[in-house]
C-alpha cells in the first residue's frame, strides 16, 4: 500500500507530501477536503469528525485509495482541479466543468456582478440579453439566475462547448436560448427585439504570451477559447463592437472582459465604434479586466 494507514489522516499526509512542491498548503487542504467529501458523500460535519480518532474515523477501501492516488497523479500532471472534480461554482451556481470549455474565473463572476448591479429597473424586468462566445454558459446562466424574467441567449461556435452548455442548462434548469454562432461571422442572428445588454468574454490572449501561461492552462484548456493572432489581438472585440451597434437597444450596453494590458486600446476601440459613457472596471486584484460602453442612436435612426 502506498500510504502507511488507510485512514483520513494517512491520506491527508499522502496528499500533502505528494503535492507540496506544486501547491500551497491552503490549496492542498481545500482540494483534499473537496475530493474526500465528494468521493465519500460526506457533509462538512462528517469530514470534521472523521479525522478525530473516534468511532467516526474513516477507513478507505483499496478501490477508494486507488481513486485518490489517481487524483494525485492527475494533479501532479497539471490537470486543473475543477476538471478532475468535473464541476465548479460560479455566481452561486454549480456548473459542470471539463476540457470542453474554459474554467470560469473569479473576474468573470465580477463582470456578471457589475452587469446585474447596473440594471436600473431591477430583477423583475424583461431584459433582452446575449452572451457572445459563451463557452460553458457561465455568464448567460448567471444572468438568468440573477434576472429571472430576462430573455438570455448564449452564442457559441465550438460543438463541444455547446454540448456542455446544454448540460449546464439542464443541470441548472435555467431557461436560456443556445445558438450556434461564430462571433467572427458576417451574418449575425436577426432578432425581432434589440438587446439591452451584449456581453462577451472572447479569446484575447496573443499567441506570443503562450510561454507565460501556466501548464495547467496550456495543456488542458481549449486553445480556441484563449488565443488570438499577434497581428490582430482585437479581432473579436472589433467585430462584436461593430455588430453590436445594430443589435443594441437605444442606450443599451456592451460589456467585455479584457486583457489587463490593453485597457487604453480597448477604450479607444469603443470610442472608434461610437460608444459613449465608456467605463473601465478593475477586478479584486486591482487589474483592469472589464469595460463597458453605451450605444446612442445616430441621427438617421
Order of alpha helices (4+ residues) and beta strands (2+ residues): alpha-alpha-alpha-alpha-alpha-beta-beta-alpha-beta-alpha-beta-alpha-beta-beta-beta-alpha-beta-alpha-beta-alpha-beta-beta
